[in-house]
Amino acid sequence: MGYVQLKPGAQVAPGELESFLREHTPKRAAIPVQIIPVDPMPLTGVGKVFKPRLRRDTARHVFEGILAHECPVSNVRIPLQQALIRTLETRGH
């Protein structure tokens, strides 16, 4: 999974960035399965990308995908998502 911050006013269609990378990246292993636009990109106090927040977001996306497949009942998702987020925050991710 990859994250990008688009320039102000820029828009991309779903899958457009992934298609661009497949065409322009020689090594297939370097291409993220999914690219998610983030606005704004989370930053630390010194202006570096705050990776723990992106890792937590990645975990949430993976968890939601698994949960949607295994347990399609939407009223179960919210408590489980909140429990996952609390666990990740407790561990400092």
PDB file with one MODEL, atoms N, CA, C and O in Angstrom:
MODEL        1
ATOM      1  N   MET A   1       0.850  -1.154   0.000  1.00  0.00           N
ATOM      2  CA  MET A   1       0.000   0.000   0.000  1.00  0.00           C
ATOM      3  C   MET A   1       0.903   1.228   0.000  1.00  0.00           C
ATOM      4  O   MET A   1       1.910   1.271   0.708  1.00  0.00           O
ATOM      5  N   GLY A   2       0.541   2.202  -0.785  1.00  0.00           N
ATOM      6  CA  GLY A   2       1.298   3.446  -0.845  1.00  0.00           C
ATOM      7  C   GLY A   2       0.382   4.630  -0.621  1.00  0.00           C
ATOM      8  O   GLY A   2      -0.826   4.553  -0.845  1.00  0.00           O
ATOM      9  N   TYR A   3       0.968   5.718  -0.180  1.00  0.00           N
ATOM     10  CA  TYR A   3       0.216   6.935   0.092  1.00  0.00           C
ATOM     11  C   TYR A   3       0.830   8.092  -0.679  1.00  0.00           C
ATOM     12  O   TYR A   3       2.052   8.198  -0.785  1.00  0.00           O
ATOM     13  N   VAL A   4      -0.014   8.950  -1.211  1.00  0.00           N
ATOM     14  CA  VAL A   4       0.442  10.144  -1.918  1.00  0.00           C
ATOM     15  C   VAL A   4      -0.400  11.332  -1.482  1.00  0.00           C
ATOM     16  O   VAL A   4      -1.559  11.187  -1.092  1.00  0.00           O
ATOM     17  N   GLN A   5       0.205  12.501  -1.555  1.00  0.00           N
ATOM     18  CA  GLN A   5      -0.552  13.735  -1.365  1.00  0.00           C
ATOM     19  C   GLN A   5      -0.568  14.426  -2.716  1.00  0.00           C
ATOM     20  O   GLN A   5       0.477  14.791  -3.253  1.00  0.00           O
ATOM     21  N   LEU A   6      -1.752  14.599  -3.254  1.00  0.00           N
ATOM     22  CA  LEU A   6      -1.895  15.223  -4.567  1.00  0.00           C
ATOM     23  C   LEU A   6      -1.666  16.725  -4.469  1.00  0.00           C
ATOM     24  O   LEU A   6      -1.875  17.333  -3.419  1.00  0.00           O
ATOM     25  N   LYS A   7      -1.243  17.298  -5.558  1.00  0.00           N
ATOM     26  CA  LYS A   7      -1.109  18.759  -5.612  1.00  0.00           C
ATOM     27  C   LYS A   7      -2.494  19.374  -5.488  1.00  0.00           C
ATOM     28  O   LYS A   7      -3.479  18.746  -5.877  1.00  0.00           O
ATOM     29  N   PRO A   8      -2.594  20.590  -4.954  1.00  0.00           N
ATOM     30  CA  PRO A   8      -3.907  21.240  -4.822  1.00  0.00           C
ATOM     31  C   PRO A   8      -4.653  21.274  -6.156  1.00  0.00           C
ATOM     32  O   PRO A   8      -4.104  21.687  -7.178  1.00  0.00           O
ATOM     33  N   GLY A   9      -5.895  20.838  -6.130  1.00  0.00           N
ATOM     34  CA  GLY A   9      -6.738  20.834  -7.323  1.00  0.00           C
ATOM     35  C   GLY A   9      -6.584  19.601  -8.195  1.00  0.00           C
ATOM     36  O   GLY A   9      -7.376  19.399  -9.115  1.00  0.00           O
ATOM     37  N   ALA A  10      -5.580  18.769  -7.928  1.00  0.00           N
ATOM     38  CA  ALA A  10      -5.369  17.564  -8.739  1.00  0.00           C
ATOM     39  C   ALA A  10      -6.382  16.490  -8.355  1.00  0.00           C
ATOM     40  O   ALA A  10      -6.786  16.384  -7.197  1.00  0.00           O
ATOM     41  N   GLN A  11      -6.777  15.709  -9.333  1.00  0.00           N
ATOM     42  CA  GLN A  11      -7.710  14.610  -9.108  1.00  0.00           C
ATOM     43  C   GLN A  11      -7.211  13.390  -9.863  1.00  0.00           C
ATOM     44  O   GLN A  11      -6.619  13.508 -10.936  1.00  0.00           O
ATOM     45  N   VAL A  12      -7.455  12.219  -9.294  1.00  0.00           N
ATOM     46  CA  VAL A  12      -7.117  10.975  -9.987  1.00  0.00           C
ATOM     47  C   VAL A  12      -8.292  10.024  -9.885  1.00  0.00           C
ATOM     48  O   VAL A  12      -9.017  10.000  -8.890  1.00  0.00           O
ATOM     49  N   ALA A  13      -8.460   9.251 -10.929  1.00  0.00           N
ATOM     50  CA  ALA A  13      -9.512   8.234 -10.929  1.00  0.00           C
ATOM     51  C   ALA A  13      -9.005   7.014 -10.172  1.00  0.00           C
ATOM     52  O   ALA A  13      -7.798   6.776 -10.124  1.00  0.00           O
ATOM     53  N   PRO A  14      -9.910   6.236  -9.581  1.00  0.00           N
ATOM     54  CA  PRO A  14      -9.473   5.011  -8.906  1.00  0.00           C
ATOM     55  C   PRO A  14      -8.666   4.124  -9.860  1.00  0.00           C
ATOM     56  O   PRO A  14      -9.096   3.858 -10.982  1.00  0.00           O
ATOM     57  N   GLY A  15      -7.513   3.676  -9.410  1.00  0.00           N
ATOM     58  CA  GLY A  15      -6.662   2.821 -10.219  1.00  0.00           C
ATOM     59  C   GLY A  15      -5.719   3.544 -11.161  1.00  0.00           C
ATOM     60  O   GLY A  15      -4.834   2.920 -11.745  1.00  0.00           O
ATOM     61  N   GLU A  16      -5.892   4.844 -11.319  1.00  0.00           N
ATOM     62  CA  GLU A  16      -5.072   5.598 -12.267  1.00  0.00           C
ATOM     63  C   GLU A  16      -3.592   5.617 -11.855  1.00  0.00           C
ATOM     64  O   GLU A  16      -2.715   5.424 -12.697  1.00  0.00           O
ATOM     65  N   LEU A  17      -3.316   5.843 -10.587  1.00  0.00           N
ATOM     66  CA  LEU A  17      -1.926   5.878 -10.133  1.00  0.00           C
ATOM     67  C   LEU A  17      -1.286   4.495 -10.222  1.00  0.00           C
ATOM     68  O   LEU A  17      -0.123   4.373 -10.605  1.00  0.00           O
ATOM     69  N   GLU A  18      -2.036   3.456  -9.871  1.00  0.00           N
ATOM     70  CA  GLU A  18      -1.521   2.106  -9.971  1.00  0.00           C
ATOM     71  C   GLU A  18      -1.175   1.763 -11.422  1.00  0.00           C
ATOM     72  O   GLU A  18      -0.137   1.157 -11.689  1.00  0.00           O
ATOM     73  N   SER A  19      -2.041   2.148 -12.351  1.00  0.00           N
ATOM     74  CA  SER A  19      -1.784   1.894 -13.783  1.00  0.00           C
ATOM     75  C   SER A  19      -0.523   2.622 -14.241  1.00  0.00           C
ATOM     76  O   SER A  19       0.299   2.060 -14.966  1.00  0.00           O
ATOM     77  N   PHE A  20      -0.377   3.872 -13.814  1.00  0.00           N
ATOM     78  CA  PHE A  20       0.809   4.649 -14.178  1.00  0.00           C
ATOM     79  C   PHE A  20       2.075   3.952 -13.679  1.00  0.00           C
ATOM     80  O   PHE A  20       3.053   3.833 -14.417  1.00  0.00           O
ATOM     81  N   LEU A  21       2.053   3.494 -12.429  1.00  0.00           N
ATOM     82  CA  LEU A  21       3.227   2.823 -11.875  1.00  0.00           C
ATOM     83  C   LEU A  21       3.530   1.514 -12.594  1.00  0.00           C
ATOM     84  O   LEU A  21       4.697   1.196 -12.825  1.00  0.00           O
ATOM     85  N   ARG A  22       2.503   0.750 -12.951  1.00  0.00           N
ATOM     86  CA  ARG A  22       2.732  -0.510 -13.676  1.00  0.00           C
ATOM     87  C   ARG A  22       3.425  -0.246 -15.015  1.00  0.00           C
ATOM     88  O   ARG A  22       4.265  -1.034 -15.451  1.00  0.00           O
ATOM     89  N   GLU A  23       3.071   0.857 -15.656  1.00  0.00           N
ATOM     90  CA  GLU A  23       3.664   1.191 -16.956  1.00  0.00           C
ATOM     91  C   GLU A  23       5.084   1.732 -16.821  1.00  0.00           C
ATOM     92  O   GLU A  23       5.896   1.550 -17.728  1.00  0.00           O
ATOM     93  N   HIS A  24       5.402   2.399 -15.701  1.00  0.00           N
ATOM     94  CA  HIS A  24       6.674   3.107 -15.581  1.00  0.00           C
ATOM     95  C   HIS A  24       7.648   2.531 -14.550  1.00  0.00           C
ATOM     96  O   HIS A  24       8.721   3.097 -14.340  1.00  0.00           O
ATOM     97  N   THR A  25       7.303   1.440 -13.918  1.00  0.00           N
ATOM     98  CA  THR A  25       8.186   0.846 -12.918  1.00  0.00           C
ATOM     99  C   THR A  25       8.690  -0.496 -13.444  1.00  0.00           C
ATOM    100  O   THR A  25       7.898  -1.399 -13.709  1.00  0.00           O
ATOM    101  N   PRO A  26      10.017  -0.625 -13.597  1.00  0.00           N
ATOM    102  CA  PRO A  26      10.551  -1.857 -14.180  1.00  0.00           C
ATOM    103  C   PRO A  26      10.410  -3.095 -13.284  1.00  0.00           C
ATOM    104  O   PRO A  26      10.271  -4.205 -13.797  1.00  0.00           O
ATOM    105  N   LYS A  27      10.442  -2.926 -11.982  1.00  0.00           N
ATOM    106  CA  LYS A  27      10.353  -4.079 -11.085  1.00  0.00           C
ATOM    107  C   LYS A  27       8.953  -4.197 -10.516  1.00  0.00           C
ATOM    108  O   LYS A  27       8.482  -3.318  -9.794  1.00  0.00           O
ATOM    109  N   ARG A  28       8.308  -5.280 -10.848  1.00  0.00           N
ATOM    110  CA  ARG A  28       6.915  -5.488 -10.431  1.00  0.00           C
ATOM    111  C   ARG A  28       6.760  -5.472  -8.911  1.00  0.00           C
ATOM    112  O   ARG A  28       5.748  -4.988  -8.405  1.00  0.00           O
ATOM    113  N   ALA A  29       7.739  -5.991  -8.179  1.00  0.00           N
ATOM    114  CA  ALA A  29       7.655  -6.050  -6.721  1.00  0.00           C
ATOM    115  C   ALA A  29       7.629  -4.665  -6.080  1.00  0.00           C
ATOM    116  O   ALA A  29       7.216  -4.528  -4.928  1.00  0.00           O
ATOM    117  N   ALA A  30       8.062  -3.643  -6.806  1.00  0.00           N
ATOM    118  CA  ALA A  30       8.103  -2.286  -6.260  1.00  0.00           C
ATOM    119  C   ALA A  30       6.773  -1.548  -6.391  1.00  0.00           C
ATOM    120  O   ALA A  30       6.643  -0.420  -5.916  1.00  0.00           O
ATOM    121  N   ILE A  31       5.792  -2.169  -7.026  1.00  0.00           N
ATOM    122  CA  ILE A  31       4.510  -1.505  -7.273  1.00  0.00           C
ATOM    123  C   ILE A  31       3.535  -1.833  -6.143  1.00  0.00           C
ATOM    124  O   ILE A  31       3.230  -3.003  -5.911  1.00  0.00           O
ATOM    125  N   PRO A  32       3.044  -0.811  -5.437  1.00  0.00           N
ATOM    126  CA  PRO A  32       2.059  -1.071  -4.381  1.00  0.00           C
ATOM    127  C   PRO A  32       0.761  -1.625  -4.967  1.00  0.00           C
ATOM    128  O   PRO A  32       0.382  -1.300  -6.093  1.00  0.00           O
ATOM    129  N   VAL A  33       0.098  -2.456  -4.192  1.00  0.00           N
ATOM    130  CA  VAL A  33      -1.183  -3.025  -4.622  1.00  0.00           C
ATOM    131  C   VAL A  33      -2.228  -1.925  -4.718  1.00  0.00           C
ATOM    132  O   VAL A  33      -3.071  -1.934  -5.615  1.00  0.00           O
ATOM    133  N   GLN A  34      -2.168  -0.994  -3.807  1.00  0.00           N
ATOM    134  CA  GLN A  34      -3.147   0.094  -3.764  1.00  0.00           C
ATOM    135  C   GLN A  34      -2.432   1.385  -3.379  1.00  0.00           C
ATOM    136  O   GLN A  34      -1.529   1.377  -2.543  1.00  0.00           O
ATOM    137  N   ILE A  35      -2.838   2.481  -3.987  1.00  0.00           N
ATOM    138  CA  ILE A  35      -2.302   3.796  -3.650  1.00  0.00           C
ATOM    139  C   ILE A  35      -3.458   4.646  -3.156  1.00  0.00           C
ATOM    140  O   ILE A  35      -4.495   4.752  -3.811  1.00  0.00           O
ATOM    141  N   ILE A  36      -3.266   5.244  -2.000  1.00  0.00           N
ATOM    142  CA  ILE A  36      -4.334   6.011  -1.367  1.00  0.00           C
ATOM    143  C   ILE A  36      -3.933   7.476  -1.272  1.00  0.00           C
ATOM    144  O   ILE A  36      -2.912   7.794  -0.663  1.00  0.00           O
ATOM    145  N   PRO A  37      -4.717   8.373  -1.863  1.00  0.00           N
ATOM    146  CA  PRO A  37      -4.449   9.799  -1.685  1.00  0.00           C
ATOM    147  C   PRO A  37      -4.747  10.230  -0.241  1.00  0.00           C
ATOM    148  O   PRO A  37      -5.780   9.862   0.318  1.00  0.00           O
ATOM    149  N   VAL A  38      -3.856  10.996   0.347  1.00  0.00           N
ATOM    150  CA  VAL A  38      -4.006  11.475   1.712  1.00  0.00           C
ATOM    151  C   VAL A  38      -3.879  12.996   1.681  1.00  0.00           C
ATOM    152  O   VAL A  38      -2.945  13.537   1.088  1.00  0.00           O
ATOM    153  N   ASP A  39      -4.815  13.674   2.317  1.00  0.00           N
ATOM    154  CA  ASP A  39      -4.740  15.134   2.360  1.00  0.00           C
ATOM    155  C   ASP A  39      -5.217  15.621   3.716  1.00  0.00           C
ATOM    156  O   ASP A  39      -6.403  15.521   4.028  1.00  0.00           O
ATOM    157  N   PRO A  40      -4.333  16.130   4.500  1.00  0.00           N
ATOM    158  CA  PRO A  40      -2.902  16.311   4.271  1.00  0.00           C
ATOM    159  C   PRO A  40      -2.126  15.075   4.693  1.00  0.00           C
ATOM    160  O   PRO A  40      -2.617  14.252   5.466  1.00  0.00           O
ATOM    161  N   MET A  41      -0.911  14.954   4.178  1.00  0.00           N
ATOM    162  CA  MET A  41      -0.015  13.875   4.590  1.00  0.00           C
ATOM    163  C   MET A  41       0.341  14.129   6.053  1.00  0.00           C
ATOM    164  O   MET A  41       0.713  15.249   6.402  1.00  0.00           O
ATOM    165  N   PRO A  42       0.236  13.113   6.919  1.00  0.00           N
ATOM    166  CA  PRO A  42       0.567  13.334   8.328  1.00  0.00           C
ATOM    167  C   PRO A  42       2.069  13.584   8.495  1.00  0.00           C
ATOM    168  O   PRO A  42       2.892  12.830   7.977  1.00  0.00           O
ATOM    169  N   LEU A  43       2.412  14.639   9.214  1.00  0.00           N
ATOM    170  CA  LEU A  43       3.811  15.011   9.401  1.00  0.00           C
ATOM    171  C   LEU A  43       4.165  15.091  10.878  1.00  0.00           C
ATOM    172  O   LEU A  43       3.309  15.323  11.732  1.00  0.00           O
ATOM    173  N   THR A  44       5.442  14.895  11.155  1.00  0.00           N
ATOM    174  CA  THR A  44       5.939  15.077  12.517  1.00  0.00           C
ATOM    175  C   THR A  44       6.158  16.566  12.752  1.00  0.00           C
ATOM    176  O   THR A  44       5.954  17.381  11.852  1.00  0.00           O
ATOM    177  N   GLY A  45       6.569  16.910  13.947  1.00  0.00           N
ATOM    178  CA  GLY A  45       6.837  18.311  14.274  1.00  0.00           C
ATOM    179  C   GLY A  45       7.970  18.930  13.466  1.00  0.00           C
ATOM    180  O   GLY A  45       8.046  20.152  13.337  1.00  0.00           O
ATOM    181  N   VAL A  46       8.862  18.083  12.915  1.00  0.00           N
ATOM    182  CA  VAL A  46       9.973  18.603  12.110  1.00  0.00           C
ATOM    183  C   VAL A  46       9.725  18.464  10.609  1.00  0.00           C
ATOM    184  O   VAL A  46      10.621  18.714   9.804  1.00  0.00           O
ATOM    185  N   GLY A  47       8.506  18.066  10.235  1.00  0.00           N
ATOM    186  CA  GLY A  47       8.131  18.036   8.829  1.00  0.00           C
ATOM    187  C   GLY A  47       8.368  16.734   8.094  1.00  0.00           C
ATOM    188  O   GLY A  47       8.224  16.686   6.873  1.00  0.00           O
ATOM    189  N   LYS A  48       8.733  15.664   8.812  1.00  0.00           N
ATOM    190  CA  LYS A  48       8.893  14.362   8.167  1.00  0.00           C
ATOM    191  C   LYS A  48       7.557  13.631   8.164  1.00  0.00           C
ATOM    192  O   LYS A  48       6.680  13.916   8.980  1.00  0.00           O
ATOM    193  N   VAL A  49       7.409  12.682   7.234  1.00  0.00           N
ATOM    194  CA  VAL A  49       6.173  11.904   7.170  1.00  0.00           C
ATOM    195  C   VAL A  49       6.044  11.095   8.459  1.00  0.00           C
ATOM    196  O   VAL A  49       6.985  10.422   8.882  1.00  0.00           O
ATOM    197  N   PHE A  50       4.864  11.172   9.074  1.00  0.00           N
ATOM    198  CA  PHE A  50       4.591  10.456  10.320  1.00  0.00           C
ATOM    199  C   PHE A  50       4.115   9.050   9.972  1.00  0.00           C
ATOM    200  O   PHE A  50       2.919   8.806   9.811  1.00  0.00           O
ATOM    201  N   LYS A  51       5.066   8.133   9.859  1.00  0.00           N
ATOM    202  CA  LYS A  51       4.775   6.779   9.386  1.00  0.00           C
ATOM    203  C   LYS A  51       3.856   5.976  10.293  1.00  0.00           C
ATOM    204  O   LYS A  51       3.078   5.172   9.778  1.00  0.00           O
ATOM    205  N   PRO A  52       3.896   6.144  11.617  1.00  0.00           N
ATOM    206  CA  PRO A  52       2.960   5.362  12.444  1.00  0.00           C
ATOM    207  C   PRO A  52       1.495   5.564  12.055  1.00  0.00           C
ATOM    208  O   PRO A  52       0.718   4.609  12.079  1.00  0.00           O
ATOM    209  N   ARG A  53       1.110   6.772  11.702  1.00  0.00           N
ATOM    210  CA  ARG A  53      -0.271   7.011  11.297  1.00  0.00           C
ATOM    211  C   ARG A  53      -0.587   6.283   9.991  1.00  0.00           C
ATOM    212  O   ARG A  53      -1.679   5.739   9.831  1.00  0.00           O
ATOM    213  N   LEU A  54       0.368   6.275   9.057  1.00  0.00           N
ATOM    214  CA  LEU A  54       0.146   5.576   7.789  1.00  0.00           C
ATOM    215  C   LEU A  54       0.090   4.062   8.013  1.00  0.00           C
ATOM    216  O   LEU A  54      -0.693   3.368   7.365  1.00  0.00           O
ATOM    217  N   ARG A  55       0.916   3.551   8.927  1.00  0.00           N
ATOM    218  CA  ARG A  55       0.864   2.118   9.235  1.00  0.00           C
ATOM    219  C   ARG A  55      -0.486   1.748   9.844  1.00  0.00           C
ATOM    220  O   ARG A  55      -1.060   0.708   9.523  1.00  0.00           O
ATOM    221  N   ARG A  56      -0.982   2.608  10.720  1.00  0.00           N
ATOM    222  CA  ARG A  56      -2.292   2.350  11.337  1.00  0.00           C
ATOM    223  C   ARG A  56      -3.384   2.371  10.276  1.00  0.00           C
ATOM    224  O   ARG A  56      -4.305   1.555  10.312  1.00  0.00           O
ATOM    225  N   ASP A  57      -3.283   3.297   9.339  1.00  0.00           N
ATOM    226  CA  ASP A  57      -4.269   3.373   8.267  1.00  0.00           C
ATOM    227  C   ASP A  57      -4.194   2.126   7.386  1.00  0.00           C
ATOM    228  O   ASP A  57      -5.222   1.605   6.954  1.00  0.00           O
ATOM    229  N   THR A  58      -2.981   1.650   7.122  1.00  0.00           N
ATOM    230  CA  THR A  58      -2.811   0.427   6.345  1.00  0.00           C
ATOM    231  C   THR A  58      -3.457  -0.748   7.063  1.00  0.00           C
ATOM    232  O   THR A  58      -4.172  -1.538   6.447  1.00  0.00           O
ATOM    233  N   ALA A  59      -3.208  -0.866   8.362  1.00  0.00           N
ATOM    234  CA  ALA A  59      -3.802  -1.948   9.144  1.00  0.00           C
ATOM    235  C   ALA A  59      -5.325  -1.870   9.097  1.00  0.00           C
ATOM    236  O   ALA A  59      -6.001  -2.894   9.001  1.00  0.00           O
ATOM    237  N   ARG A  60      -5.863  -0.652   9.166  1.00  0.00           N
ATOM    238  CA  ARG A  60      -7.313  -0.472   9.120  1.00  0.00           C
ATOM    239  C   ARG A  60      -7.866  -0.939   7.773  1.00  0.00           C
ATOM    240  O   ARG A  60      -8.889  -1.623   7.730  1.00  0.00           O
ATOM    241  N   HIS A  61      -7.200  -0.575   6.672  1.00  0.00           N
ATOM    242  CA  HIS A  61      -7.668  -0.993   5.349  1.00  0.00           C
ATOM    243  C   HIS A  61      -7.636  -2.514   5.201  1.00  0.00           C
ATOM    244  O   HIS A  61      -8.576  -3.112   4.678  1.00  0.00           O
ATOM    245  N   VAL A  62      -6.558  -3.129   5.659  1.00  0.00           N
ATOM    246  CA  VAL A  62      -6.451  -4.585   5.577  1.00  0.00           C
ATOM    247  C   VAL A  62      -7.533  -5.235   6.436  1.00  0.00           C
ATOM    248  O   VAL A  62      -8.209  -6.170   6.006  1.00  0.00           O
ATOM    249  N   PHE A  63      -7.683  -4.732   7.640  1.00  0.00           N
ATOM    250  CA  PHE A  63      -8.676  -5.269   8.565  1.00  0.00           C
ATOM    251  C   PHE A  63     -10.084  -5.144   7.981  1.00  0.00           C
ATOM    252  O   PHE A  63     -10.866  -6.093   8.041  1.00  0.00           O
ATOM    253  N   GLU A  64     -10.408  -3.984   7.421  1.00  0.00           N
ATOM    254  CA  GLU A  64     -11.730  -3.789   6.827  1.00  0.00           C
ATOM    255  C   GLU A  64     -11.961  -4.753   5.673  1.00  0.00           C
ATOM    256  O   GLU A  64     -13.065  -5.273   5.507  1.00  0.00           O
ATOM    257  N   GLY A  65     -10.921  -4.995   4.872  1.00  0.00           N
ATOM    258  CA  GLY A  65     -11.058  -5.924   3.753  1.00  0.00           C
ATOM    259  C   GLY A  65     -11.332  -7.338   4.222  1.00  0.00           C
ATOM    260  O   GLY A  65     -12.200  -8.025   3.682  1.00  0.00           O
ATOM    261  N   ILE A  66     -10.585  -7.772   5.234  1.00  0.00           N
ATOM    262  CA  ILE A  66     -10.799  -9.113   5.783  1.00  0.00           C
ATOM    263  C   ILE A  66     -12.181  -9.204   6.417  1.00  0.00           C
ATOM    264  O   ILE A  66     -12.910 -10.173   6.205  1.00  0.00           O
ATOM    265  N   LEU A  67     -12.525  -8.204   7.182  1.00  0.00           N
ATOM    266  CA  LEU A  67     -13.805  -8.217   7.877  1.00  0.00           C
ATOM    267  C   LEU A  67     -14.971  -8.202   6.902  1.00  0.00           C
ATOM    268  O   LEU A  67     -15.965  -8.897   7.114  1.00  0.00           O
ATOM    269  N   ALA A  68     -14.861  -7.419   5.837  1.00  0.00           N
ATOM    270  CA  ALA A  68     -15.936  -7.354   4.847  1.00  0.00           C
ATOM    271  C   ALA A  68     -16.138  -8.718   4.190  1.00  0.00           C
ATOM    272  O   ALA A  68     -17.260  -9.101   3.859  1.00  0.00           O
ATOM    273  N   HIS A  69     -15.045  -9.437   4.009  1.00  0.00           N
ATOM    274  CA  HIS A  69     -15.137 -10.756   3.379  1.00  0.00           C
ATOM    275  C   HIS A  69     -15.665 -11.807   4.364  1.00  0.00           C
ATOM    276  O   HIS A  69     -16.514 -12.625   4.011  1.00  0.00           O
ATOM    277  N   GLU A  70     -15.164 -11.777   5.581  1.00  0.00           N
ATOM    278  CA  GLU A  70     -15.502 -12.802   6.569  1.00  0.00           C
ATOM    279  C   GLU A  70     -16.807 -12.532   7.326  1.00  0.00           C
ATOM    280  O   GLU A  70     -17.505 -13.461   7.731  1.00  0.00           O
ATOM    281  N   CYS A  71     -17.122 -11.253   7.509  1.00  0.00           N
ATOM    282  CA  CYS A  71     -18.268 -10.896   8.346  1.00  0.00           C
ATOM    283  C   CYS A  71     -18.966  -9.688   7.742  1.00  0.00           C
ATOM    284  O   CYS A  71     -18.742  -8.564   8.191  1.00  0.00           O
ATOM    285  N   PRO A  72     -19.807  -9.892   6.735  1.00  0.00           N
ATOM    286  CA  PRO A  72     -20.408  -8.768   6.028  1.00  0.00           C
ATOM    287  C   PRO A  72     -21.458  -7.983   6.817  1.00  0.00           C
ATOM    288  O   PRO A  72     -22.043  -7.043   6.279  1.00  0.00           O
ATOM    289  N   VAL A  73     -21.707  -8.337   8.055  1.00  0.00           N
ATOM    290  CA  VAL A  73     -22.697  -7.623   8.859  1.00  0.00           C
ATOM    291  C   VAL A  73     -22.074  -6.314   9.336  1.00  0.00           C
ATOM    292  O   VAL A  73     -21.138  -6.333  10.135  1.00  0.00           O
ATOM    293  N   SER A  74     -22.576  -5.187   8.860  1.00  0.00           N
ATOM    294  CA  SER A  74     -21.948  -3.896   9.126  1.00  0.00           C
ATOM    295  C   SER A  74     -21.975  -3.490  10.594  1.00  0.00           C
ATOM    296  O   SER A  74     -21.081  -2.765  11.031  1.00  0.00           O
ATOM    297  N   ASN A  75     -22.950  -3.921  11.365  1.00  0.00           N
ATOM    298  CA  ASN A  75     -23.012  -3.488  12.759  1.00  0.00           C
ATOM    299  C   ASN A  75     -21.933  -4.148  13.617  1.00  0.00           C
ATOM    300  O   ASN A  75     -21.719  -3.738  14.757  1.00  0.00           O
ATOM    301  N   VAL A  76     -21.259  -5.153  13.092  1.00  0.00           N
ATOM    302  CA  VAL A  76     -20.162  -5.788  13.819  1.00  0.00           C
ATOM    303  C   VAL A  76     -18.855  -5.050  13.551  1.00  0.00           C
ATOM    304  O   VAL A  76     -17.955  -5.064  14.391  1.00  0.00           O
ATOM    305  N   ARG A  77     -18.743  -4.417  12.414  1.00  0.00           N
ATOM    306  CA  ARG A  77     -17.489  -3.776  12.007  1.00  0.00           C
ATOM    307  C   ARG A  77     -17.045  -2.672  12.951  1.00  0.00           C
ATOM    308  O   ARG A  77     -15.880  -2.632  13.348  1.00  0.00           O
ATOM    309  N   ILE A  78     -17.939  -1.789  13.312  1.00  0.00           N
ATOM    310  CA  ILE A  78     -17.556  -0.606  14.078  1.00  0.00           C
ATOM    311  C   ILE A  78     -16.860  -0.965  15.391  1.00  0.00           C
ATOM    312  O   ILE A  78     -15.765  -0.459  15.637  1.00  0.00           O
ATOM    313  N   PRO A  79     -17.439  -1.811  16.248  1.00  0.00           N
ATOM    314  CA  PRO A  79     -16.745  -2.144  17.498  1.00  0.00           C
ATOM    315  C   PRO A  79     -15.399  -2.823  17.266  1.00  0.00           C
ATOM    316  O   PRO A  79     -14.447  -2.572  18.005  1.00  0.00           O
ATOM    317  N   LEU A  80     -15.309  -3.677  16.252  1.00  0.00           N
ATOM    318  CA  LEU A  80     -14.049  -4.349  15.986  1.00  0.00           C
ATOM    319  C   LEU A  80     -13.005  -3.372  15.468  1.00  0.00           C
ATOM    320  O   LEU A  80     -11.838  -3.465  15.849  1.00  0.00           O
ATOM    321  N   GLN A  81     -13.396  -2.444  14.614  1.00  0.00           N
ATOM    322  CA  GLN A  81     -12.465  -1.430  14.126  1.00  0.00           C
ATOM    323  C   GLN A  81     -11.966  -0.579  15.283  1.00  0.00           C
ATOM    324  O   GLN A  81     -10.771  -0.301  15.379  1.00  0.00           O
ATOM    325  N   GLN A  82     -12.865  -0.168  16.156  1.00  0.00           N
ATOM    326  CA  GLN A  82     -12.466   0.656  17.288  1.00  0.00           C
ATOM    327  C   GLN A  82     -11.522  -0.109  18.199  1.00  0.00           C
ATOM    328  O   GLN A  82     -10.580   0.474  18.735  1.00  0.00           O
ATOM    329  N   ALA A  83     -11.755  -1.400  18.386  1.00  0.00           N
ATOM    330  CA  ALA A  83     -10.869  -2.223  19.217  1.00  0.00           C
ATOM    331  C   ALA A  83      -9.485  -2.318  18.577  1.00  0.00           C
ATOM    332  O   ALA A  83      -8.476  -2.239  19.278  1.00  0.00           O
ATOM    333  N   LEU A  84      -9.428  -2.485  17.262  1.00  0.00           N
ATOM    334  CA  LEU A  84      -8.146  -2.546  16.571  1.00  0.00           C
ATOM    335  C   LEU A  84      -7.399  -1.229  16.715  1.00  0.00           C
ATOM    336  O   LEU A  84      -6.203  -1.224  17.009  1.00  0.00           O
ATOM    337  N   ILE A  85      -8.082  -0.125  16.512  1.00  0.00           N
ATOM    338  CA  ILE A  85      -7.436   1.181  16.617  1.00  0.00           C
ATOM    339  C   ILE A  85      -6.910   1.402  18.026  1.00  0.00           C
ATOM    340  O   ILE A  85      -5.793   1.891  18.197  1.00  0.00           O
ATOM    341  N   ARG A  86      -7.697   1.051  19.041  1.00  0.00           N
ATOM    342  CA  ARG A  86      -7.231   1.192  20.427  1.00  0.00           C
ATOM    343  C   ARG A  86      -5.988   0.350  20.674  1.00  0.00           C
ATOM    344  O   ARG A  86      -5.055   0.797  21.342  1.00  0.00           O
ATOM    345  N   THR A  87      -5.972  -0.862  20.139  1.00  0.00           N
ATOM    346  CA  THR A  87      -4.819  -1.743  20.305  1.00  0.00           C
ATOM    347  C   THR A  87      -3.585  -1.150  19.655  1.00  0.00           C
ATOM    348  O   THR A  87      -2.511  -1.146  20.255  1.00  0.00           O
ATOM    349  N   LEU A  88      -3.724  -0.646  18.428  1.00  0.00           N
ATOM    350  CA  LEU A  88      -2.596  -0.053  17.729  1.00  0.00           C
ATOM    351  C   LEU A  88      -2.091   1.192  18.440  1.00  0.00           C
ATOM    352  O   LEU A  88      -0.882   1.396  18.551  1.00  0.00           O
ATOM    353  N   GLU A  89      -3.005   2.025  18.923  1.00  0.00           N
ATOM    354  CA  GLU A  89      -2.600   3.238  19.628  1.00  0.00           C
ATOM    355  C   GLU A  89      -1.893   2.895  20.931  1.00  0.00           C
ATOM    356  O   GLU A  89      -0.934   3.570  21.308  1.00  0.00           O
ATOM    357  N   THR A  90      -2.353   1.853  21.626  1.00  0.00           N
ATOM    358  CA  THR A  90      -1.735   1.440  22.882  1.00  0.00           C
ATOM    359  C   THR A  90      -0.300   0.968  22.644  1.00  0.00           C
ATOM    360  O   THR A  90       0.584   1.186  23.471  1.00  0.00           O
ATOM    361  N   ARG A  91      -0.091   0.329  21.515  1.00  0.00           N
ATOM    362  CA  ARG A  91       1.249  -0.182  21.201  1.00  0.00           C
ATOM    363  C   ARG A  91       2.142   0.885  20.571  1.00  0.00           C
ATOM    364  O   ARG A  91       3.301   0.614  20.258  1.00  0.00           O
ATOM    365  N   GLY A  92       1.619   2.086  20.384  1.00  0.00           N
ATOM    366  CA  GLY A  92       2.427   3.168  19.846  1.00  0.00           C
ATOM    367  C   GLY A  92       2.588   3.167  18.345  1.00  0.00           C
ATOM    368  O   GLY A  92       3.532   3.754  17.814  1.00  0.00           O
ATOM    369  N   HIS A  93       1.669   2.509  17.657  1.00  0.00           N
ATOM    370  CA  HIS A  93       1.735   2.484  16.180  1.00  0.00           C
ATOM    371  C   HIS A  93       0.946   3.633  15.696  1.00  0.00           C
ATOM    372  O   HIS A  93       0.838   3.842  14.487  1.00  0.00           O
TER     373      HIS A  93
ENDMDL
END
